[in-house]
């Protein structure tokens, strides 16, 4: 149920970003600037013994034109939920990564760009465990790691683009994620 609610809320946000905001910006006659906000949904390969799960990501970026016209500074906030069955007992693993990093775009065509990205990830994790003495219980911790990735960005209009990104999260209980979303540039 949590996954369905998360997916519906993320889809609603992505649709709002790609329809309402660009229409308002076009009506005002503005051209896109160096800022970007984006939302995506995706999946993660599962951490440790946990099965693959679904998640959502919200990000913001700023093009660093004074350094390089293709370089973007970014911050991303995510949420992933993994689960597993341990002898009939359902265990969950919730991971909320906060990543600060950069993305470099490689223009391929007028509307198509490839990109590489990397960042430092701080992850707030809550993991269910089970043992014979305590039964099912949760443990929370904060972990630090790095997250390299690559993706593709397709411009739908000057203000809106669709993207896909794959990342490897090199952190405790490493995992792989793939996200699909939309971005608004202003």
ABEGO torsion letter per residue (X at the ends): XAAAAAAAAAAAAAAAAAAAAAAAAAAAGBBBBABBBBBBBBBBAEBEABBBBBBBBBBBBBBBAAABAABBBBBBBBBBBBBBBBGGBBBBBBBBBBBBBBBBBBBABAABBBBBBBBBBBBBBBBBBBBAAAEBBBBBBBBBBBBBBBBBBBBABAABBBBBBBBBBBBBGBBBBBBBBBBBBX
